[in-house]
Amino acid sequence: MPWFALYTKPRFEKKVTERLEKMGIPVYCPMVTQLKQWSDRKKKVTVPVLPSYVFVQLDHQFRDTVFAVDGIVRYVYWLGQPAIIRDEEIQNLKDFLKNKIVTSFTVSSIQVGQNYTITSGPLQGIKGVVSRVDKNYLEIILEELGFKIQLHNTDFD
């Protein structure tokens, strides 16, 4: 069975995923845990990697069944057809999220706008542009992949 990408209402990814699972439909919503800070506390929250996107595995004839779930806007289309995502791509995304990107850098030598090549992990060798520098991490825009990532420095405590 092929995987399809669904576009959801903003912040409905978890609800849509839970409701589709209850219907018995194989669904995948890639999530990561982030440390968020408010004025009075810090809290770990789980957020989607791809906001407003959920992946479902269905036969073509059952594609319309997902619209029984509130929060689904539409299928994502490519060249006039619902986009089909290969099993390998879903598995690569799962594998990527299992592995932490470990890299070492010295904050004083890296500046915003500088080119940076990832030195280890599953994205080793991919080049990007530094968009933010903090004392413990870098944000890098990976133009060839079309997204931004954070690299945390394991040398710091």
C-alpha positions in Angstrom: 0.0 0.0 0.0 1.3 3.5 -0.8 1.8 6.3 1.7 0.0 9.6 1.1 0.6 13.0 2.6 -2.3 14.8 4.2 -2.4 18.5 4.9 -4.1 19.3 8.2 -5.5 22.3 10.0 -2.8 24.1 12.0 -2.0 22.3 15.3 -4.3 19.4 14.4 -1.5 16.8 13.6 -1.7 14.9 16.9 -5.5 14.9 16.9 -5.7 13.7 13.3 -3.1 11.0 14.0 -5.0 9.7 17.1 -8.3 9.7 15.2 -6.9 7.9 12.2 -5.3 5.3 14.4 -8.6 4.7 16.1 -10.1 4.0 12.6 -7.4 1.4 12.0 -5.6 3.4 9.3 -1.8 3.2 9.4 -0.6 6.8 10.1 2.7 8.4 10.7 3.3 11.9 12.1 7.0 12.5 12.7 7.5 14.2 16.1 10.4 15.6 18.1 10.7 16.7 21.7 11.8 20.2 22.4 12.5 22.2 25.5 10.3 25.2 25.5 10.8 28.1 27.9 8.0 30.4 29.2 8.5 33.3 31.5 7.9 31.1 34.6 9.0 27.6 33.6 10.7 25.2 31.1 8.8 22.2 29.7 9.5 19.5 27.3 6.9 19.4 24.6 6.4 17.0 21.6 5.9 18.9 18.3 5.6 17.7 14.7 8.7 17.9 12.5 6.5 18.9 9.5 3.8 21.2 10.8 0.3 20.5 9.3 1.4 17.2 7.6 0.5 13.6 8.4 1.3 10.5 6.4 -1.3 7.7 5.9 -0.9 4.3 4.2 -4.0 3.4 2.2 -5.2 1.7 -1.0 -6.3 4.2 -3.6 -9.9 3.1 -3.3 -10.1 4.0 0.4 -8.5 7.5 0.1 -11.8 9.3 0.8 -12.3 7.6 4.2 -9.8 9.9 5.9 -12.1 12.9 5.4 -14.4 11.5 8.2 -11.8 12.9 10.6 -12.1 16.5 11.6 -8.9 18.5 11.0 -7.9 17.1 7.6 -7.9 19.7 4.9 -6.8 17.8 1.8 -4.3 15.5 0.2 -1.0 16.9 -0.9 -0.8 16.8 -4.7 2.2 16.5 -7.1 1.7 17.0 -10.8 -2.1 16.8 -10.5 -2.1 13.5 -8.6 -2.1 12.8 -4.8 1.6 12.7 -3.9 2.8 9.1 -3.2 5.6 8.7 -0.7 7.7 5.6 -1.0 8.2 3.3 2.0 11.9 4.0 1.9 11.3 7.7 2.3 9.1 7.1 5.4 11.6 4.7 6.8 14.5 7.2 6.2 12.5 9.9 8.1 11.9 7.5 11.0 15.6 6.5 11.0 16.7 10.2 10.8 14.6 11.0 13.8 16.0 8.1 15.8 19.6 9.3 15.3 20.8 12.5 17.0 23.1 14.6 14.9 26.3 14.8 16.9 28.8 17.3 15.8 31.5 19.4 17.4 32.0 23.1 16.8 33.5 26.1 18.6 30.9 28.9 18.9 33.5 31.7 18.7 34.6 30.7 15.2 31.1 30.4 13.6 29.1 33.4 12.5 25.6 33.9 11.1 25.7 33.7 7.3 28.7 31.5 7.2 28.7 28.2 5.2 28.9 25.1 7.4 29.3 21.4 6.5 27.9 18.8 8.9 30.8 16.7 10.0 29.0 13.6 11.5 25.7 11.8 11.8 23.1 10.9 9.1 23.5 14.3 7.4 27.3 14.1 7.2 28.7 16.1 4.3 25.6 18.2 3.7 26.3 21.9 3.5 24.1 24.7 4.8 24.2 28.3 5.9 24.3 29.3 9.6 21.1 31.2 10.5 21.6 31.4 14.3 24.4 30.9 16.8 23.8 30.2 20.4 26.2 29.1 23.1 25.1 25.4 22.8 23.7 25.0 19.3 23.6 26.2 15.7 20.7 26.6 13.4 21.5 25.8 9.8 19.4 26.2 6.7 19.9 23.2 4.4 18.8 24.6 1.1 19.2 21.4 -0.9 16.8 19.6 1.5 14.5 22.6 2.0 14.6 22.8 5.8 16.3 24.2 8.9 17.9 22.1 11.6 19.5 22.7 15.0 22.9 21.1 15.8 23.6 20.8 19.5 27.2 20.8 20.6 28.0 17.7 22.7 31.2 19.4 24.0 29.2 21.7 26.3 27.5 20.7 29.5 
